[in-house]
Amino acid sequence: MRPEVIVIGGGTVGAAIAYGLARRKLGVLLLDGDDGDFRAARANFGLVWLQGKGLNMPEYQRLTRRSIALWQDFEVALTETSGIDLQYEHNGGLAFCFGEEGFEARRLQLQRLHNQLGHDDADWEMLDRAELARLLPKVALGPKVSGASFGKHDGHANPLCLLAALHKAVVALGGTVRSQANVREIARDGEGLRVSFHEEVVTAPRVVIAAGLGSQALARQVGLDVPIRPQRGQVLVTERLAPFLPLPASGLRQTGEGTVMIGATQEEAGFDVSTTGEAAAKLSRKTVDLVPALANVRLVRQWAGLRVLTPDSYPVYAQSQSHPGAFVALCHSGVTLAALHAEALAEAVMAGRLPADLAPFHQRRFDVPKAA
Ligand SMILES: Cc1cc2nc3c(=O)[nH]c(=O)nc-3n(C[C@H](O)[C@H](O)[C@H](O)COP(=O)(O)OP(=O)(O)OC[C@H]3O[C@@H](n4cnc5c(N)ncnc54)[C@H](O)[C@@H]3O)c2cc1C
């Protein structure tokens, strides 16, 4: 049967959009690539996070707030359809500060973001060391820790459960998921669009390109030139520990299973997904400065993944002029934005038109004339 929408890319972004479309009863075909592809969705840290995001782009702060406001209902509906527990917790989150200077710098950064948003109520606060220690009674903080910022709307989820749930729900809602379906070509076909992968050709009135780092080549075919680059992030995982960290922190979170995730680096290493001893040493040092007792804990895993970054690191949502019905969706916080992708973005794709509040995310913002 001819699908109504083809979504290209089965990472967290593509799968969330496909799920949102399937929930709206559209016939969806989700095409995912080959085993060797770069997959940020399988490498990520699992934060559903607001604090500290959106400097110089208040629209991004608003977008993130919208997604987080939708997350709880999104989780309930997705768990009901898929039967998979996303382990979503949303009791706030922490960003630790080292030294008085670090504490003051963080406070100023959050105040600046707050001013740029023009919002009355602050949904974050700075906790000094004594307040932080009261919040984390089972953590013996290192001597350099001066406190933390606390973001009221922050939380975390299990990103692999989220991905599995989205794929399962697409199928449960009548959609089709195809793996090993690396799309080579998108072309106009009468009123619709033709998508070719391996020996197959499928047509549909709408196509969403959400193929992470594979998106640039596909988007060019529909007249959208989206600049993206990979940024490597490495993560360490410890053995299982008794629960001690009740809140996730940027860089440190205890999972539902008891393991502790430590990360993530930000490295310009091209498409190299190797793990390095240097990153492991750097992450371990920072963690031991934070919680010295973690020096005695066994590390059981280290992995590297590539973030999908635009020049300003904010998302791109765009619609093709030359190929009506073709959209592109890219971002580097696919877990945080999953609820928005399944709701507002899926709604927009269904309507065939991106709404005005997504206009600031068009990639034309990068078309700054170069000096002669
Ligand atoms: C180390 C690290 C930590 C992170 N931590 C967080 C976090 O805490 N919170 C958060 O919100 N986000 C986090 N992220 C980001 C998050 O993982 C991504 O935003 C998310 O995975 C969405 O990525 P994606 O779906 O765009 O791309 P990917 O997950 O990379 O998926 C792209 C998919 O497209 C497919 N594909 C590519 N080319 C083609 C083609 N031609 N045809 C068909 N399919 C194709 C690939 O096979 C792949 O499955 C993190 C990322 C990294 C690397």
The ligand as an SDF file (V2000), in Angstrom:
LIG
                    3D

 53 58  0  0  0  0  0  0  0  0999 V2000
   27.3680   11.2270   23.4230 C   0  0  0  0  0  0  0  0  0  0  0  0
   26.0090   11.7720   23.1560 C   0  0  0  0  0  0  0  0  0  0  0  0
   25.1950   12.1410   24.2340 C   0  0  0  0  0  0  0  0  0  0  0  0
   23.9090   12.6420   23.9900 C   0  0  0  0  0  0  0  0  0  0  0  0
   23.1260   12.9470   25.0490 N   0  0  0  0  0  0  0  0  0  0  0  0
   21.8720   13.4190   24.8510 C   0  0  0  0  0  0  0  0  0  0  0  0
   21.0310   13.6970   25.9640 C   0  0  0  0  0  0  0  0  0  0  0  0
   21.4050   13.5220   27.1230 O   0  0  0  0  0  0  0  0  0  0  0  0
   19.7850   14.1760   25.7110 N   0  0  0  0  0  0  0  0  0  0  0  0
   19.3340   14.4130   24.4250 C   0  0  0  0  0  0  0  0  0  0  0  0
   18.2100   14.8850   24.2740 O   0  0  0  0  0  0  0  0  0  0  0  0
   20.1130   14.1130   23.3630 N   0  0  0  0  0  0  0  0  0  0  0  0
   21.3650   13.6220   23.5300 C   0  0  0  0  0  0  0  0  0  0  0  0
   22.1530   13.3030   22.4580 N   0  0  0  0  0  0  0  0  0  0  0  0
   21.6290   13.5240   21.0990 C   0  0  0  0  0  0  0  0  0  0  0  0
   20.7190   12.4320   20.6580 C   0  0  0  0  0  0  0  0  0  0  0  0
   21.3350   11.1900   20.7760 O   0  0  0  0  0  0  0  0  0  0  0  0
   20.3270   12.6780   19.2140 C   0  0  0  0  0  0  0  0  0  0  0  0
   19.7540   13.9470   19.0740 O   0  0  0  0  0  0  0  0  0  0  0  0
   19.3320   11.6580   18.8310 C   0  0  0  0  0  0  0  0  0  0  0  0
   19.9090   10.4210   18.8590 O   0  0  0  0  0  0  0  0  0  0  0  0
   18.7070   11.8980   17.5220 C   0  0  0  0  0  0  0  0  0  0  0  0
   19.5180   11.6460   16.5400 O   0  0  0  0  0  0  0  0  0  0  0  0
   18.9510   11.4360   15.1060 P   0  0  0  0  0  0  0  0  0  0  0  0
   17.7530   10.6010   15.0830 O   0  0  0  0  0  0  0  0  0  0  0  0
   18.8590   12.7740   14.4120 O   0  0  0  0  0  0  0  0  0  0  0  0
   20.1930   10.7440   14.4590 O   0  0  0  0  0  0  0  0  0  0  0  0
   20.7510    9.2840   14.6660 P   0  0  0  0  0  0  0  0  0  0  0  0
   20.4160    8.7080   15.9500 O   0  0  0  0  0  0  0  0  0  0  0  0
   22.1900    9.3650   14.2760 O   0  0  0  0  0  0  0  0  0  0  0  0
   19.9410    8.4900   13.5880 O   0  0  0  0  0  0  0  0  0  0  0  0
   20.0440    8.7270   12.2270 C   0  0  0  0  0  0  0  0  0  0  0  0
   19.4880    7.4950   11.5470 C   0  0  0  0  0  0  0  0  0  0  0  0
   19.3720    7.7930   10.1480 O   0  0  0  0  0  0  0  0  0  0  0  0
   19.7560    6.6280    9.4490 C   0  0  0  0  0  0  0  0  0  0  0  0
   20.2160    7.0490    8.1050 N   0  0  0  0  0  0  0  0  0  0  0  0
   21.2950    7.7930    7.8020 C   0  0  0  0  0  0  0  0  0  0  0  0
   21.3660    7.9480    6.4700 N   0  0  0  0  0  0  0  0  0  0  0  0
   20.2930    7.2930    5.9480 C   0  0  0  0  0  0  0  0  0  0  0  0
   19.8320    7.0780    4.6170 C   0  0  0  0  0  0  0  0  0  0  0  0
   20.4640    7.5830    3.5540 N   0  0  0  0  0  0  0  0  0  0  0  0
   18.7090    6.3250    4.4450 N   0  0  0  0  0  0  0  0  0  0  0  0
   18.0420    5.7930    5.5180 C   0  0  0  0  0  0  0  0  0  0  0  0
   18.4480    5.9890    6.7890 N   0  0  0  0  0  0  0  0  0  0  0  0
   19.5610    6.7230    6.9910 C   0  0  0  0  0  0  0  0  0  0  0  0
   20.8340    5.9610   10.2710 C   0  0  0  0  0  0  0  0  0  0  0  0
   20.8860    4.5800    9.9950 O   0  0  0  0  0  0  0  0  0  0  0  0
   20.3830    6.2780   11.6940 C   0  0  0  0  0  0  0  0  0  0  0  0
   19.6220    5.2270   12.2480 O   0  0  0  0  0  0  0  0  0  0  0  0
   23.4360   12.7940   22.6450 C   0  0  0  0  0  0  0  0  0  0  0  0
   24.2480   12.4170   21.5810 C   0  0  0  0  0  0  0  0  0  0  0  0
   25.5140   11.9020   21.8190 C   0  0  0  0  0  0  0  0  0  0  0  0
   26.3520   11.5070   20.6480 C   0  0  0  0  0  0  0  0  0  0  0  0
  1  2  1  0
  2  3  1  0
  2 52  2  0
  3  4  2  0
  4  5  1  0
  4 50  1  0
  5  6  2  0
  6  7  1  0
  6 13  1  0
  7  8  2  0
  7  9  1  0
  9 10  1  0
 10 11  2  0
 10 12  1  0
 12 13  2  0
 13 14  1  0
 14 15  1  0
 14 50  1  0
 15 16  1  0
 16 17  1  0
 16 18  1  0
 18 19  1  0
 18 20  1  0
 20 21  1  0
 20 22  1  0
 22 23  1  0
 23 24  1  0
 24 25  2  0
 24 26  1  0
 24 27  1  0
 27 28  1  0
 28 29  2  0
 28 30  1  0
 28 31  1  0
 31 32  1  0
 32 33  1  0
 33 34  1  0
 33 48  1  0
 34 35  1  0
 35 36  1  0
 35 46  1  0
 36 37  1  0
 36 45  1  0
 37 38  2  0
 38 39  1  0
 39 40  1  0
 39 45  2  0
 40 41  1  0
 40 42  2  0
 42 43  1  0
 43 44  2  0
 44 45  1  0
 46 47  1  0
 46 48  1  0
 48 49  1  0
 50 51  2  0
 51 52  1  0
 52 53  1  0
M  END
$$$$
